[in-house]
């Protein structure tokens, strides 16, 4: 009888662990691209803009989420950061 209770619980636990890796690759790719774009924006002299500061804050938060395996939030924040980097380079 206990085996019938344990089997579904194990399946749920394994499914929960597998769900964390869905955005892992996307998170890493977005973060790498965003940091590279941020470095370019800094080199071009856009480091003092408000959009640059927002992007830097978002990237810091995204890196923290990556460390805690919150990959979906990491991906979202990195995408937003890339938007602000583009705005910074456009002078907005």
Residue pairs with C-beta under 8 A, 6 or more apart in sequence:
20 69
20 71
21 71
22 71
22 72
23 71
23 72
23 74
23 75
24 71
26 71
26 75
27 62
27 65
27 66
27 71
27 74
27 75
27 78
28 66
30 62
30 74
30 75
30 78
30 79
30 82
31 59
31 62
31 63
31 66
31 74
31 78
33 78
33 82
34 55
34 59
34 62
34 78
34 81
34 82
34 85
35 59
37 82
37 85
37 86
38 52
38 55
38 56
38 59
38 81
38 85
40 89
41 47
41 52
41 55
41 85
41 88
41 89
42 52
44 89
46 52
46 88
46 89
46 91
49 88
49 91
49 92
51 84
51 85
51 87
51 88
51 92
52 84
52 85
52 88
54 81
54 84
55 81
55 82
55 84
55 85
55 88
56 81
58 77
58 78
58 80
58 81
58 84
59 77
59 78
59 81
61 77
62 73
62 74
62 75
62 77
62 78
62 81
63 74
65 71
65 73
65 74
65 77
66 74
